[in-house]
């Protein structure tokens, strides 16, 4: 009897433990009543405020008209088909989101039946797909968001039969696959997949909430808990680990999530107050140089683009100066250029009536952020297109989407990006040729991809070796002193086993030229150091210590101040493997130096724009003496 009693007690405790482990916090228990359709992002009647914004500002009116014009183009397009490229349906899902966001916006703003009918046709075509490709769940997430926006925004005007078909697709092809452990590993991820997938599932849950209330609550509660993981990566100051392009992906969808739940329930459950999250807008604004190109480290593209999420951040922080770069993008050129952005209508939804032309420039010219991928971003002016811009990164090659680019920098002056980064290569172009792209171990094939290793980045290579994947570089000092804006990063862990110590500093001196200084300590063996800078310019070696770069009628001189005995070099950028992307119009420039054993050495390089050639008078001090 005692044995039986003990067994029952043990079983009860075990079941309680299992229940507790799987118990879900009900974040929705005390929230406001869910609004009727439309309930996602823009409630019924809120169109009027949007119309007032458009009517009061010519720039917003042009963007609004560009969306309507693009929606008219879509009227003549055939509905999307289920075309999968490699393992991805993602390009179809993204186009679905663009089409349905645009057409649904056009319907709500004009109530012209042509937009309603075309959106309904697209919704039914997508609902008829065999599946939304759950093996690559980003595809499901974006498709679910697309169909959910269309379903919710058109809900009251769709036929009953259409509503039934679309609702079933959201449930069976969107939400239910997210419950399958084969497909939902993103729930425990701390990168963009978590943000995108939780946002997509939440939109689906909001769309069919009244039909599946328990499932919808479960998925929204799950998302609130899960999305905290990637939001933790903004801590402490807002630097996004995956770089510019993935900020535009992960952070934008995080904001889509926060905005949707806040609109639906009157709260974002305290998530926007997570350390560093609101500050990430400062990171993104400073990641664009005077040329309007991005600091494209890791898997990023070079061309900057309008970021609708920045309007949400500006509204949240009541700081329109965060929109200085977006102002430039909106006011320069045709608004049509932005219509490939699938989240474009959200910029108007989050505009908060801000007058675009009245946005003032930021007051600070230096932004430094810690975290998984620390960065230092500095410039001489926000309004001068010829300003000097320098951006440097630390971090680790083990971070999601990272390259072996630790210590790397980009540099602009006179409207030219002199020191550049290749950025990403199309994933399918590598995967289709059998490249083991997503294995980031030290000796994996990923690091043989030409664009991914340190040999072609603006950093150091020691004894011809790859940087250490598990190494991490922090920014250990910085200053916004106008005469010597600077930042330093400790690269010692990156080169562990090759050097005793390595520190790099970059500075803008007197708003005139740039200094890049490396201080190294060698092991008890002779050490070969290679200093490289990737450039789109034409290079000419001059004497023993200068390289003259020319591009677009402008000139920049790279001057090696120390060590005295270096071998100036240029290296070709032709791809070594058949899977590498071509790199036309680029050259690697720099030098090699041999450092003695057990030595302390400095590499000091000046990047001097032509107009500043006579302004280089200040000797470069040791990094410890740089302003902090």
Secondary structure, DSSP 8 states (H G I E B T S, - for coil): -HHHHHHHHHHHHHHHHHHHHH----TTTTS-----SS-SSS-TTTHHHHHHHHHH-HHHHHHHHHHHHHHHHHHTS-------BTTB-HHHHHHHHHHHHHHHHHHHHH--HHHHHHHHHHHHHHHTSS---TTSHHHHHHHHHHHHHHHHHHGGGS-HHHHHHHHHHIIIIIIGGGGSTTT-GGGG--SHHHHHHHHHHHHHHHHTTTTSHHHHHHHHHHHHHHTHHHHGGGTTT---TTHHHHIIIIIHHHHHHHHHHHHHHS--TTGGGSTTTTTHHHHHHHTB-TTSBB--TTT--SB----THHHHHHHHHT-GGGGHHHHHHHHSS-GGGGTT-TTHHHHHHT-TT--GGG----S-SEEEE-STT-EEEEES-SS-TT--EEEEE-B-TTSTT--S-TT-EEEEETTEEEE-------HHHHHTTT--TT--STTSGGGGSTTTSGGGSSSEEETT----TT--BEEEEEE--TTEEEEEEE-TTTTBTTBSEEEEEEEEETTTEEEEEEEEE--SS-EEEEEEEEESSEEEEETTTEEEEEETTEEEEEEEEE-SS-EEEEE----SSTTS---TT-EEEEEEEEE-TT-EEEEEEEEEEGGGGGG-------GGGS--
